[in-house]
Amino acid sequence: MRSVRPIHRRTAVQRIRGFLGDIFRQADGILLALCCAASLFGIVEIASATHYMGTSRHVIVQAGALAIGVAVYLLVSMADLNELSKYWKWMVLAEAVLILLLKTPLGAEGGTGNRAWLDIPGFPVNIQPAEIVKLLFTVVLARQLVWLREKRNLNDFSSVAFLLGHVLALVGLYYMISGDMGSALVFLFVFVCMSFAAGLKARWFALGLAVGGAGFYLLWNEDKISDYMKQRFVLLFDHTMDPQGVGWQQNRSLLALGSGQWTGQGLFHGTQTQSPYSVSLPARHTDFIFSAIGEELGLLGCVAALALLTAIVIRCLVVAYRAKSRLETYVCVGMASMLIFQTVINVGMCLFLMPVIGLTLPFFSYGGSSIVTLFLAMGVVSGVQKRSLPEWLR
């Protein structure tokens, strides 16, 4: 009996190692490495940007979210996206439930003025439903696009109306309940990119742009857009307007970026990033973390951050190109478009080129639910990469 137990122990260890080895082999190591590098970069800057608070809570939460995110990435890499998409009806239901939960007592503003968070009693962090809804929406839209291409004509008026009905219903419901324009615009951008990849003709985009522009003009003239939001847009053309009010955030952001010059003032040494005063750089660990990077690590640090995000996007598009099914291609394009839009808008906010609409920098900004869902999204891309390989390489 004594000689048998060690054998059983070794066998159990070998099985665990074999199981973990299978998981790692099925995951896209390049994409995982890029995502981890960007997240670790972000954690370092979050540690610096929150140093003045005298607490390490934000770093602990972000590091814990990263660990969970890696585990989720590896597990999701094993899933078959084509099989998961068969449950699209449940995904649509989940989208509606997550958004409607914002109307319940669980809904919270989260310091942004938008009711875009769920504050669950006993849960250590708030959850932003939009992050999960983005992923569900991408999979459902991809399945709709495939069905329209195979069963109907994608460029028929009825097909376009069907797609628009889906996205506008989702955007309208979410915006009316949350008031979060940033996430609502992400849905629209993902829709445009995925529809373009599926073969929707340019005339429909031109028509949509014209109708959207006319609608925005009418809403503006009829005072259906809040004065605060109007000021955000007008401010882009006149940076001197209300510098102590609506223009304060972006003025401080430009000051931080400019003071960093080429190499920055050094981690934990940024004038505004380390300042405990409220008149300094706002939201320096969330919306304006790119400005904090620029102040402390300079232009080189900003370029490094953008290079990592660009590499992640390119990897998603490479996987989309190699995918074996249309649905997988469209989903990967949708994941890449989410990253592109959020990056462009966030960096544009910091550079005073885009209005402040509350979109964070992917992988870098503080947010536990954001990090986990980003790794979940990239895990889906990783699974597509694995299934695109020849059988002998899987």
N, C-alpha and C positions, 0 to 999 in steps of 0.2 A: 504493500500500500504506500509506503514512503517513497518508493521509486516512481509511482504513478503520478502523484500530485505535481511535481515539478513539470512533468510532461504536459499535464493539463494547463498549468499556468503559462507555459511557453506557447502552447497552442492558442490560448485566449489572447495573449499579447500579439501573436502573429496575426490573428484574425482582425484585431483592432487596427494594427498597422496596415494590414491589407485593405481594410475598409477606408481608412483615411487616405491611403495612397490612391485608391480608386477615385475618391472625391477630388483630390488635387490634380490627378491626371485628366479628369474630365473638365476641369476649369481652365479658362483662358488665363494663363500665368502672366502674359504681357499686360493685359487689361487690368488684372488685379494689382500688379506691381505699380502701374501708373496711378490707379485710384488710391492706393495706400500712400504713395509718395505725396500726392496732392493733399490728402487728408492729414498726414503727419506735418506737412508744411503748414497747413492751416492751424493745427493744434499748437504748434510753436508760436505762431503769431497771435492766436487767441490767448495763450499764456501771457504774452507780452501786453496785449491790449487790455487784459483784465487785471494786470498786476496792481494797478492803482486801487483796486477794490479791496485788496487784502484778503482774498479768498481764492482757493484753487477749485471751487465747485465747477466752474465752466470747463476747465481742463479735464476734470474727472468725468463729467458727463459726456464730453466729446470723445474722450478716449474709450469710455465704455460703449458708446454708440458705434465707434469704429470697430471694436472687437465683435459686437453683435452683427455689424454690417458685413464683416469678413465671413462670419459663419453663415449668414443668410446668402451671401454671394456664392459660397461653395455649394450650399444645398440647392439653391435655385438652378445652378449650372447643370444639375442632374435632371431637371424637369424638361418634358417635351412640350414646347410652346404650342404646337399644333393640337395636342391633346387638351391642354389647358384652355385654349380658345373655344372649345366646344361648350364650355360653361359660361358663354358670353351673357346669357340672360341673368345669371346670378351676379355677374360683374356689373351689369347695368343697375340691378337692384342695390348692390353694395354702394355704387356711386351715389344713388339717390339717398340712401340711408345715412351715409357719412356726411353729406351736405346738410340734410335736414336735422342732424344732431346738433348743428350749430345754433338752431333755434330753441333748443332745450336749455335747461339750466346748466348743462355741461359746457355750453358755448362761452368763450371768453375772448376778450379783445387782445390780450397778450402785449399791451403797451403800444400797439400800432394804431389804435383807433378803429381797426377793422375786426369784425367778429369772425376771425378765421382760425381760431384755436379751440381745442377741446381740453378742458381742465378736469381730468378724471380724479376723484378723491383717492388718495393713497398712492397715486402714480407719481414718480419723482419728477417727470417733465411733462409739459403740455404737448399735445399732438396736433399737427396741422393736417386736416383731412385732405386738403388739396394735393399734398404730396403723394398720397395713396391713389387719389382719384385720377391723377395724371397717368399713372401706370395702367390702371384699369381702362381708362379712356383710350389709350394707345392700342391696347390689345383688341378692344371691341371695334374701334375704327378700322384697324387692319383687317379684321374678319369681314367687316362690311365692304371694304374696298375689294377684297378678293371675290366675295360673292357677286358684287356688281360687275366685275370684269368677266367672270366666268358664266354667269347666268343672264346678265342683261348688258346693255351698253352703258359704260361708265359715263359717257359724255352726253347721254340723253338728259333732257330737262328734268324728268322724273327722278333720275338717279341723283342728279346734283341737288335737287330739292330734298330728297331723302337724307343725303349726307348733311346738308345745311340744317335741316330740322333737328338732327341729332346734336350737332355741335352748338347751335344757337340755344337749344333748350337747356343744355348743360351749362353753358356760359351764363345764360340769363338767370337760371335758378341759383347758381353759385354766387353771382355778383349781387343779386337782390338780397340774399341772406347774409353774405359776409361783407360786402362792400370792398372786397379785395380785387382791385383792377389788375394788379400785377399777374396773379395766377390765372385770372380770366383771359388775359392776353396770351399767356402761355398755351392754353387750350387752342386758341385760334391759330397761333403760329404752328403748332404741331399739326393741326388739321391741314393747313396750307402745304406744309412740306411733305406730308404723307400722301396727300391727294396728287401733288405734282409728281412724286415718285411713282404713283400708281398709273399715271398717264392722263390725268385730267388736263384738258387743252387750255392754252394760254388765254383764250377768249373769256373763259369763265373767271379766271383770276382778274382780268382787266375789268370785267363787269362788276365783280365783287368789290374791287378797289373803288370804282366809280360810285357804286351805290353806298359803300361804307363812308366814303368821303362826303357825299351829299348828306347822308344821315348825320354825320358828325357836325357838319356845318349847320344843319337845321337845329340840332340839339343845342349847339352853342348859342345860336341867335335867339332861341326860345327860352334860354336860361334853364335848360334841363340839366346842365352840368354845373356842379357846385362852384362857387367863386374860388374856393381854395384850389380845386383842380385846374380851373382856368388859369390861375396865377402860376401854377406849376409849369404850364405850357408857355405862357407869355414870358416867363422868366428866362427861358432858353434863348430868347432873342434879345433880352435886355438884362444882362447880369447885374446891373446896378439897381434894379428894382427891389425895394424893401430888403436891403442886405442884412438887417437885424431881425427880419421876420421870416417870410417864406423862402428867402434866398440864403438864410444863415447856414443851413446844413451843407450846401454845395460850395459855398464860399470857404468854409472851414476845410472842406475836402480838398479843394484846389490848393489851399495854403499848405496843407500837409504834404500833398504830392510834390509840390514845387520845392519845398524845403528839403526833401530827400535827395535831390539831385541824382548823381550817378550811383553812388554806393550806399546812400542813406546815413542816418544818424546812429545806427546801431540798434540791435534788439534791446528792449528795455530802456532805451535812451531817447525815444522820440519825444519831442517837445509837447505835442498835443496828445499823442498816444498815451503818454505817462501822466498827463495832467489830471488831477482829481477834480478840476473845476468844470461845471456844467457848460460853460461857454466854449469849451474845447471841442475836439472832433466828436460828433455824435455817433451813436451806434457803431463804435469802432471795432467791435468784435462780430457784428452781424452785417448790416447793409453796407457799411463803409470800411470793411476790413481791407479792401484793396487800397484805400487811401493810407491805412495804417502800414501796410506792406511798403508802399511807396515812400512814406516818411522814414521808416526804420531801415529798410533794405534798398531803397533807391530804385532807379529805373531798372537796374539789373534784377532786383527781386521781383518787380512787376513783370518783366519779360519772362523770368523763370516760371512764375505762376501761370501766365498765359500760355507758355509753351507746354506745360503739363496738361492744361485743359484742352489745348489744341490737339495734343497727341491722343487724348482719350476720345475726342470727337472723331479723329481720323481713324482710330481703331474700330469704333462703332460702324463707320461707313465702310471700312474694308470688310468687316464681317457681313454687313448688309449686302455687299457686292458678291460675296462668296456663298451666301445662304442658298439652300436648296429649294426653298419654297417662297412664293410671293409674300405670304403672311409674315414669315420671318424677316424678309427684307424690309417690309413696311414697318414692322415693329422696331427694328434696329434704326431705321431712318427717324422714326418718332423719338426714340431715346436720344439720338444725336441732336435732333432739333431742339429738344428741351434744354440741353446743355448750352447749345449755341445761343438761344434766345436769352436765357438767364444771364449768361456771361456778357453778352453784348449790352444788355440793358443795365446790368449792375456796374460794369466798367464805364458805360456812358453816363450813369448817374454820378459817379465819382469824378468824371472829367467835365461835368456840367454840360453834357451833350444830350442827355436824356432826362425826362422828368423823374422825380423821385416817386416810385410806385411800389417800393417795399420788396423788391426781388433781391435775394441774397446771391453771393458768389458760390456756385456749386463746389462742394468738397472743402471749401476754405472757411466759409462763414459758420458761426456757431449755430447749432441746431441739431439735437439728437435725432428727432424724427426725420429730418432732412437727410442726414448722413445714412441712416438705415435704409430709407427708401431709394436713395441714390445707388447704394450698393445692391439693393434688390433689382433695380433697373439694369445695372451693369451685369448682374448675375444672369438675367434673361439673355442679354447679348452674348455672354460667355457660353450659355447653353447652345445658342445658335451656332457659334463658332465650333463647338465640339461636334455637332451633328453635320457640319459642312465638310468635315475631314473624311478621307477614305476610311473604309472599315478597318483596315490594318493599322491606321494611325490613331484610332479612337481609344 
